[in-house]
Amino acid sequence: MFKSCEPDDYWDYYTQLYLVFYIKRTYQMMKDEIKKAAAFLREGKLVAFPTETVYGLGGNALSDTAVAAIYAAKGRPEFNPLIVHVHSLAEAKKYARFNAAAEKLAKKYWPGPLTLVLPRTQDCTLSLLVSAGLDSVAIRVPAHPLAQELLHEAKLPIAAPSANRSGRISPTEAAHVREELGDKVAMILDGGACAVGIESTVVDMTGDAPVILRPGGLVIPAKAGIHLQNDKIKSPGMLASHYAPSKPMRINATYVRTYEALLAFGADVPDGAALVENLSPTGNLQEAAANLFRMLRRLDASHAKSIAVMPIPEEGLGIAINDRLKRAATTAQIS
């Protein structure tokens, strides 16, 4: 299932080893739970499950009723599309039209944290609700073994946004899903902490040239010539305020107030915060991405009045991290 990666790929050899040798042992012990979860999905119920990026709130992507239940559980704006998860490129081709460029990206990065926005096939049987009225569909093949096993067992495509209330911090552990959604899901498949910890990169393939709609867990090399664009809601994560904590938050903070919780990065951390969580004391952006949502949740649940976030380098995974932070702080002060 896994393949070799170029040095500049985030989806690197070590992440693959983690998935193969650790998570695979987990799902082998969860076969009965996977069968139960698949049965729930076929019945039109919602199941939360782990992917390599974040936990997904899954429903039958062929069923209008199931997809509507996802929107209801999240309280999600109806014009924000959902990502459809399938087990293979061949399965994806049943629902989306691939040009040569899209197929090249899929073969290179699937399974993995890449979502492609593609035209729906003429006879596409996916619920129209997953596309939110658009003639395109956001689709990906997840790499997490539990997600793959669930897709094979359920024998249907799974619509799955992040398993949290709309506009809230994305869940990277099963406990986060319980806190967010409680009894709104029939079942939560617990696959431990997500290896990547940040949502998939979304690339729009419906125009004359591919563009990145949302930077994410896959860093596409600059030499690929795919640039960032963000002017129309074609995929999840494009609302101005998204991934937001309940506390006020300011970013690019070079100082901290005594009543603030500090989301730090690197070794040079200012003193005086009410609480500190450091994304990566060594300044490692991969570590920072994996810690982002978990640490934001801790700070948001703290006694501090607000959150300050230290500057994050605008390079590699830092682009995706800053994208999330800027969205979370759209109504807050940027200092």
Secondary structure by P-SEA (a helix, b strand, c coil): cbbbbcccccccaaaaaaaaccaaaaaaacaaaaaaaaaaaaabbbbbbbcccccccccccccaaaaaaaaaaacccccbbbbbbbccaaaaaacccccaaaaaaaaacccccbbbbcccccccccccccccccccccccccccaaaaaaaaaacccccccccccccccccccaaaaaacccccccccccccccccccccbbbbcccccccccccccccccccccbbbbccccccccccccccccccbbbcccccccccbbbbcccccccccccbbbbccccccaaaaaaaaaaaaaaaaaccccbbbbcccccccaaaaaaaaaaaaacccccc
